[in-house]
Amino acid sequence: GEAEMCKRGNGRDGARLAELCPLWELQDWVWEACWLEDSRYLAVVLAHNAAVLLDPWAQVVLAQAQCQEGCLLYSALLTGPSWAGLVLVGGTVFNQVVLWRPGGGGGGG
C-alpha cells in the first residue's frame, strides 16, 4: 500500500514505463485500483474501507463511499464495469471478508 499514485503506461518501445499523469497523493493507503467504463475514470480502494472514484487526468475526486464496517483492510479487490455496478471485496484485520457496492448504495458490512 502507498498513499501516492501515478498512472504509468508502456513507452514507445514497450519495455519502459512512462509517466502519463502527475503523482497524486491520496488521504490513505491505496490497496487496489481499476479503470472503469471508458478507461477515463479510476476506482480506488483505501485502507480504511473506503472507495473513491477519480478522474486522474484532472486530479479530481468525483465520488467517495465509506463502508458501514469501519475496519482496516489488509487486502482488497474491485470487480465490475462501472462505478454503479462495482463490488468491493475486502479482507479485514479481523479475518473477515466484506462485500459492498461503493456506487450502488448498500454500505456493506
C-alpha positions as CSV (number, residue, x, y, z in Angstrom):
1,G,0.0,0.0,0.0
2,E,1.0,3.5,-0.7
3,A,-0.7,6.9,-0.3
4,E,0.5,8.2,-3.7
5,M,-0.3,7.0,-7.1
6,C,0.5,7.8,-10.7
7,K,-0.6,6.2,-13.9
8,R,2.2,4.7,-15.9
9,G,2.0,3.1,-19.4
10,N,4.3,1.4,-21.8
11,G,6.8,3.6,-23.6
12,R,7.1,3.5,-27.4
13,D,9.5,0.6,-27.3
14,G,7.1,-1.3,-25.0
15,A,9.9,-2.0,-22.5
16,R,9.9,1.2,-20.4
17,L,7.2,2.7,-18.3
18,A,6.3,6.3,-19.0
19,E,4.5,8.7,-16.6
20,L,1.2,9.7,-18.0
21,C,-0.1,11.9,-15.2
22,P,1.4,13.7,-12.2
23,L,2.0,11.9,-8.9
24,W,-1.2,12.3,-6.8
25,E,-1.2,12.0,-3.0
26,L,-4.4,10.5,-1.5
27,Q,-5.7,10.6,2.1
28,D,-5.0,7.0,2.8
29,W,-3.0,3.9,1.6
30,V,-4.1,2.5,-1.7
31,W,-4.9,-1.2,-1.8
32,E,-6.5,-1.6,-5.2
33,A,-7.2,0.5,-8.3
34,C,-9.1,-0.3,-11.5
35,W,-10.1,1.5,-14.6
36,L,-13.9,1.9,-15.2
37,E,-16.2,2.5,-18.1
38,D,-14.3,4.1,-20.9
39,S,-11.0,3.9,-19.0
40,R,-11.2,7.6,-18.2
41,Y,-12.1,7.1,-14.5
42,L,-10.3,5.2,-11.8
43,A,-11.8,3.4,-8.8
44,V,-9.5,3.2,-5.8
45,V,-9.8,1.3,-2.6
46,L,-8.3,2.9,0.5
47,A,-7.0,1.1,3.6
48,H,-9.8,2.3,5.9
49,N,-12.5,0.5,3.9
50,A,-13.4,3.4,1.6
51,A,-13.5,3.8,-2.1
52,V,-13.1,6.8,-4.3
53,L,-13.9,7.5,-8.0
54,L,-11.2,9.6,-9.5
55,D,-10.5,11.5,-12.7
56,P,-6.7,11.1,-12.7
57,W,-6.2,13.5,-15.7
58,A,-7.9,16.4,-13.9
59,Q,-6.9,15.1,-10.4
60,V,-10.5,15.4,-9.2
61,V,-12.4,13.1,-6.8
62,L,-15.8,12.5,-8.4
63,A,-17.3,10.4,-5.7
64,Q,-16.5,8.8,-2.3
65,A,-18.0,6.0,-0.4
66,Q,-17.4,4.5,3.1
67,C,-18.4,1.0,4.2
68,Q,-20.5,0.8,7.3
69,E,-17.9,-1.7,8.6
70,G,-15.3,0.9,9.5
71,C,-12.4,-1.6,10.0
72,L,-8.9,-1.5,8.4
73,L,-8.5,-3.6,5.3
74,Y,-5.5,-5.8,4.8
75,S,-6.4,-6.6,1.1
76,A,-8.9,-5.5,-1.5
77,L,-10.3,-6.4,-4.9
78,L,-12.6,-4.4,-7.1
79,T,-14.8,-6.0,-9.8
80,G,-17.3,-4.5,-12.1
81,P,-17.5,-2.4,-15.2
82,S,-18.8,0.9,-13.8
83,W,-19.0,2.8,-10.5
84,A,-22.7,1.9,-10.2
85,G,-22.0,-1.8,-10.7
86,L,-18.7,-2.0,-8.8
87,V,-18.3,-4.5,-6.0
88,L,-15.5,-4.2,-3.4
89,V,-14.2,-7.3,-1.7
90,G,-12.1,-6.6,1.3
91,G,-10.1,-8.7,3.7
92,T,-10.3,-7.1,7.2
93,V,-8.0,-7.0,10.1
94,F,-10.5,-9.3,11.9
95,N,-10.0,-12.2,9.4
96,Q,-13.4,-11.4,7.8
97,V,-14.4,-10.7,4.2
98,V,-16.6,-7.7,3.5
99,L,-18.5,-7.2,0.2
100,W,-20.1,-3.9,-0.6
101,R,-21.0,-1.6,-3.5
102,P,-19.3,1.8,-3.4
103,G,-21.5,3.3,-6.1
104,G,-24.7,1.4,-5.6
105,G,-25.9,2.2,-2.1
106,G,-25.7,-0.7,0.3
107,G,-22.8,0.4,2.6
108,G,-21.8,-3.2,3.2
109,G,-20.9,-4.9,6.4
